[in-house]
């Protein structure tokens, strides 16, 4: 029975073709030269589960690892660390996401029918928030949507491979980070 249930869940996933946006934009200008770099930037990604953050990169959730990579290479700071508590002095970025409204009744029916009922969804899947704190005081807030377009129908099972050619969540999240870094540097808070 468990095997049948697992196969049904996989089949339902294979019925969907989806695309996230924004696609990762072209890389921003290179980071400032080392003599203009500031010392330390800290950040925290606050997941929906509010789980404990770790300083070990091997234990970081996907979003925290992606944030760490982008901030290390593009923010203009010499050192970037993950911490759940903003420091009293220095720059800190809190990052969290709100889940967008769930799709229509048809999409719920499509999911329950394992794709027999077709469904099309277009809308905001997530809204990524970046709160920049300087010396433990909120300086600026940035918000960027991650949109999703998807179609779910059992007839699409032979075409599930198209998902490998579309923009995935990780790429859209990376695009949000790059846009945040560009906007925050333009505004002088990073």
Order of alpha helices (4+ residues) and beta strands (2+ residues): alpha-beta-beta-alpha-beta-beta-alpha-beta-beta-alpha
